[in-house]
Amino acid sequence: MTGKSVTRRGFVAGGALAAGLLGLAGCNAADGTDGAAKGSGYKETDSGNGYTIVDNGDGKQLSYSPDSGLKLIEKDGYAFKDFEGTGELVPYEDWRLTAEERADDLAGRLTIEQIAGLMCFSAHVFTLEDDNSVTDVQKEFLDGNVRAVLNAASGYAAYRQATWSNLMQAYVEASGNKIPVNFSSDPRNGKNCTDWPGNLALAATFDPAVAKQTGAGIAREMREMGVTTFLGPQVDVATDPRWQRFSGTFGEDPALSRDMTRALVDGLQSTVDEKGEDQGWGTGSLVSMVKHWPAEGPGEGGREAHTEGGKYAVYPSDGFEACMIPFVDGAFKLDGKTGSAAAIMTSYTIAYDEDMKYGELVGSGFSKYKVQELLREKFGFAGSACTDWAVLNDVQPDGAKSYRCWGVEGGDWTPAKRASKAVSVGVDQMGGCNDPTLLVSAFEDMKAELGEEKATENFRASAKRLLLGYFNTGIFEDPYVDPDAAKSDIDKGNDGVAAAALDAQVKGIVMLKNAGGVIKKAAGSDKPKAYVPMRFVAASRKAGTMDTAPWKDSAATCGLPLSKGTLEKYFDVVTDTLADALTGPADDKGNATPAEADLTRLTAADIADCDLVLVCAAAPNNASPRAARTEAGDYVPLSVQYRPYTADADVVRKASLAGDPADGSCWADHETAKGVAIENRSYFGKTSQITNEGQLDQILEAAALAKEAGKPCVVILDITQPMCVHEFESEVDAILVSMSGSTEAACRIVAGQDEPSGLLPMQMPKDMVAVETQLEDASRDMDCYVDAEGNTYDFAYGLNWSGVIDDERVKTYKVAPLTKPVA
């Protein structure tokens, strides 16, 4: 079956068992008869990209590598893949059966070692060889039966990713275990794909239809690259303004987050036909792995659970249930035909309570209360559950390896023992794990405790839940993708898709201030002339990646805040001058870096013929944004203002609500937390570490220059979470915010090409005391900023050309926040 010939082949029909099982397919027959669906033959065609396409007419299309040794079975005029190599059609090979029936059959055939491989989700795969070949490391984990592979190659062209996907599929197809590779990806937001809005920008549209459109757009491109699982959306309710992962969420309101979650997951998971009608699962579907169950947002002090310093979630307002609303009433109750998000990722955090009302003080992936009792039993989630990445790894004090084994760090805890605990509470898959032997050890532990029959039953149940994603997305039949289509549709770009994405981005831009109506509809086709100051960022010292690696120096940078080409689409641009010979110290690659003296700013006389001054400003950046600790390890406050902030107000906690046991043990060593002395993680009296305080000076200097020249000063804030604007708001004429979205979209609004319509999906704080006063787990409980125009920067606030927006979106969502799921 090679070459470009079109053939029909006969194979040995299945025996009595296969024939009997094919009768079961009658209830799902495509022709509506009582018997199995019948076709009129199939055709094979060389794709020209190293794989063969099998056209089954009104049946499922197949694709396979002609060099893999895989053969076809002909039955009832259709072709089926002979994964078993027996020439007999067994249930999981029969694409006429339901995904449920097929997954159940295959789960019952797999060895424990093969199931252990399915239960591993590979660590980040960044490297593609120059020829896109499968690397030795990749072969090793594929040979170990790992089939869930994280494609972290977003920096590579879509064409290369599609080619690599096909090579990986051909490799496993030629192996003894022919289960295809289930590739996944984190959200990419324009990295070698169309730049659809990020979650926070989607939330700012207050329009679920835009979220659904975005989900469908993401699914189309990821499927073209060979990706079948989307590690998202992140649906945590962002109840603390300091939290670094705020930008990945739909904001701080449970109801808005619920509706945006439901819409985005529908867009990701539902295959639609040419008429746009929902067909449910199909080859256009992505498995959506919503995260992070039951909530990742309420880290004490706004700290992030990727780090040891942020591993505790606290609930001072008793908001635990409200944080589950986007999952329970959104992701689990879709409007579309797929019904529910197919997978879920557990959070890193330990939900702390001295009385242990949220279960054992361990990370969510190890928690019986969170997974078995809440997720499975109370809320009836039937999909697969995966831990977040690196929860099995041992503690690595030097940061050489990521670890997040919160609550089970010390004592006798080993990676194998942690895997056993996670599986015992109902988790199906270990994120960032390439070692199936850990899961085999977990099986042995379960067998010793429950007996072999029950342990086997539990493992097969996990295998079935995991395999449903493979069958629902059609990769058993058609795992190969067309690299040429990926090149033409993604690498070269589709103008219509790019325009739709930019329109969606525009809807997510929020105008906070527009004194005197300086931003208005363009009067003609001429571009406004804008002075755009260069952005100078001084050298600083920052925490390493994920706050687990050693601290490192960051060199000074200077340049336009947006590409010149982007700015010149909308403005006649003038800017500052940077010296050709830079005088700053060399960076770690030996290149000269800019000093502030190398930058010559324009004067009021220079901008006399400009229409406006346009400042594109980055939000305040904490040196250690996840853990909020100094290089020496002391806790400091996370700040959302530029100037240094000292946490000495009366509302700042002098004793933290949560902490590790003071005796150095881990919480899994304790049966109770009552009366156990804990370390104090308070940052009272300490000062924030902001690396770009100079950004505020640049805003104020530009505003002063604009005032001297008699020009309006417009600021575009590129923010990923709430921030304080009291430091500069009164000095500027207009403020727009781009939230994990596109600053280009904001330029369109400034240039008068589009009217702003976005609304704040969060509150903007009055000051840092207001930030300290709000509670980590409570929605919309902050004292908001009131600007010089008298407008309050509260949830659901935004301006259009006419003034404050007060439409149906505002009426729908600006009501009291929900406090518990309906279910």
Secondary structure, 3 states (H helix, E strand, C coil): CCCCCCCCCCCCCCCHHHHHHHHHHHHHCCCCCCCCCCCCCCEEEECCCCCEEEECCCCCCEEECCCCCCCEEEECCEEEECCCCCCCCCHHHCCCCCHHHHHHHHHHHCCHHHHHHHCEECCCECCCCCCCCCCHHHHHHHHCCCCEEEECCCCCCHHHHHHHHHHHHHHHHCCCCCCCCEEEECCCCCCCCCCCCCHHHHHHHCCHHHHHHHHHHHHHHHHHCCEEEECCCECCCCCCCCCHHHHHCCCCCHHHHHHHHHHHHHHHHCCECCCCCECCCCCCCCEEEEEEECCCCCEHHHCCCCCHHHCEECCCCCCCCHHHHHHHHHHCCCCCCCCCCCEEEECCCEECCCCCCCCCCCEHHHCHHHHHHHHHHHCCCCCEEECCCCCCCCCCCCCCCCCCCCCCCCCCCCHHHHHHHHHHCCCCEEECCCCHHHHHHHHHHHHHHHCHHHHHHHHHHHHHHHHHHHHHCCCCCCCCCCHHHHHHHHHCCCHHHHHHHHHHHHHCCEEEEEHHHCCCCCCCCCCCEEECCCEEECCEEECCHHHCCCCEEECCEEECCCCHHHHHHHCEEECCEECCCCCEEECCCCCEECCHHHEECCCCCCCCCCCEEEEEEECCCECCCCCCECCCCCECCCCCCCCCCECCCCCCCCCCCCCCECCCCCHHHCCCCCCCCECCCCCCCCECCECCCHHHHHHHHHHHHHHHHCCCEEEEEEECCCCCCCCCHHHCCEEEEEECCCHHHHHHHHCCCCCCCCCCCCCCECCHHHHHHCCCCCCCCCCECECCCCCECCCCCCEECCEECCCHHHHHHCCCCCCCCCC
